[in-house]
Amino acid sequence: MESIYHADFWPFAILLSSIALVVVLVSKFKFHPFIALVAAAVFVGLLTPDLMESKGINAALDEPMIAFGVMAGKIAWVIALAAIIGTAMLESGAAEKIVTQLLNKLGEKQAALALLIAAFLLSIPVFLDTVFFLLIPLGISLALKTGKNYILYVMAIGGGAAITHSIVPPTPGPLIMAESLGIELGTVILSGMILGIVPALLVLYIGKRINEKMVVPIRIALPVNAGDASQIALTWALAPIVLPIVMIGSGTMVQAITGHVPEWLVFIGNKNLAMATGAAAALYLWAKSEKLSSRELWSKVGKPLEIGGIIILITSAGGAYGAMINNSGIGEAIRLATENFPLHFIPLAWLIAAVLKTAQGSGTVAMISSVAIMSALIGDGQSLGFHPVYLLMAMGFGSLFISWMNDSAFWVVARMSGLTEKEALKTWTFLLAVISLAGMAQVWLLSWMFPFV
C-alpha cells in the first residue's frame, strides 16, 4: 500500500497543519512570531518525505537555519537602516516638520487630507504604530480646536499609515515579499505608492461617512509637545524618505523608458546604498537638531537597532518557513489539483493573506506566510500572465483584512485614540476591511488591463 507520505493530499496536510501551528502558537499560546515561524519551518521539514529520505532527520533543523541566514543576508541591512531613519526623523523633528507644513499648506478645512498624506509618507520608513503615536496628538488638537471631525482624523492617520505599511518597502512585509518573489525593490516601491492612491482616497470617503454617523468624545488628554521642528527646512525633513525612493526608483524608471540601465545607475539604485544614504541624512538631522556629538549620536542609535533586530529575526524566520514550504511539494500539488479548472492567483493570494491575518492578527506574519505559499505555487512565475508585483500587492492588501482583538495595531489605534472596543470595531476594523477588498479589486482589474509581461 502506498505510504501516506506520498499520497496526493500530503503536501496540503503539511501546509494546513503548519499554518495552524503558527496561528495556535501566536494567538493561543502567545509565542513570539520569531519562535513560532522557526518552529513551523522545522515542523514542515520533519513532515517532508523527500527531505527526510535524501538528507536525514537533521536536515529538518539545518535547512531552516540555512534559509534563515540567506534571508537575513538579503533584508537585515535594509530593515536596520529603516529603523534608524524612523527614529531619527521622530527625534530630530523632521517628521513633525512634514506634518506641520502639510497642515499649513492645505489649511484647517483639508486637515484630514494633510494627516492622511503625512501618515502615508511617514509609514514608508517608520513603523505603523510609531506613526500613529506621532500623529494622533495632532488629530486630538485639531478636533479640540474645531469641535468636530475627530473620528475622521483618526481614520485618516490610521488608514494612511496602514496602506504604505502593507505595500511599500522597506517595511518588513513588502520587503520580504519582494525578495521572495524576486521583484526589484524600485518596482515594488513605485507600484505600491501608485496603487495606494485610490485606497487612500477611499480612507477619506469612508472616514467622512463614519464621522457623520458616529459621535465619539475625545477621552485622551493632549500630551505636551516637547519637540521643536522650526529649525529644520522642509527639503531636509523630506530627504530621508525621498532620497532612497528616488535612488531605488531611478533605475526602474530608466529601465521602463529605455530598456537598459547603465552600470553606474544600477550601483546608485542598489537598495543597500540607497537606504544608507537616507539613514545618513536622517542621522545628520538628528545630530544637528539635538547638537549631539558623534559618541552621543551612535549611543542613541542602539535603540532603533534593537527594534530593527527583532523585525529582522521575524522576517528571516519567515524566509526559513517559506523555504521549507517550497520544499514540501505544495506548489506541484496545488497545480495538479487545479489543472482542470481555472484558478486566478490574485484573489487566491489575497484570500490566503486575509485568512492568515484574521486568524493570527499580525499583518507581517500574514504576508510572510502567504508569500511562502504563493512562491511555491507559481514557481518561476513565467505562466502567470501578469507581472508578479500584482501578486505582492494582493497579499499586501490581504494583510489588512479584519484587524480585530488579536492584532496589536487594533489596540494601538483604540487605546491611543480613546475608542472602546465596540467603537474600534465599527470604525478601524470596518475601514481596513473595505480598503483591503477595494485594494484587491483594483489590483485584479489592473493586472488584466496592464499585465506588463
Secondary structure, DSSP 8 states (H G I E B T S, - for coil): ---GGGSTTHHHHHHHHHHHHHHIIIIIS---HHHHHHHHHHHHHHH-HHHHHHH-TTHHHHHHHHHHHHHHHHHHHHHHHHHHHHHHHHHHTHHHHHHHHHHHHH-GGGHHHHHHHHHHHHTTTS-HHHHHHHHHHHHHHHHHHHS--HHHHHHHHHHHHHHHHHHSTTSHHHHHHHHHHT--HHHHHHHHHHHTHHHHHHHHHHHHHHHHH------S---------TTS-HHHHHHHHHHHHHHHHHHHHHHHHHS---HHHHHHT-HHHHHHHHHHHHHHHHHHHHT--HHHHHHHHHHHHHHHHHHHHHHHHHHHHHHHHHHTTHHHHHHHHHTTS---HHHHHHHHHHHHHHHH--HHHHHHHHHHHHHHHHTTSTTSSS-THHHHHHHHHHTTS---TT-HHHHHHHHHHT--HHHHIIIIIHHHHHHHHHHHHHHHHHHHH----
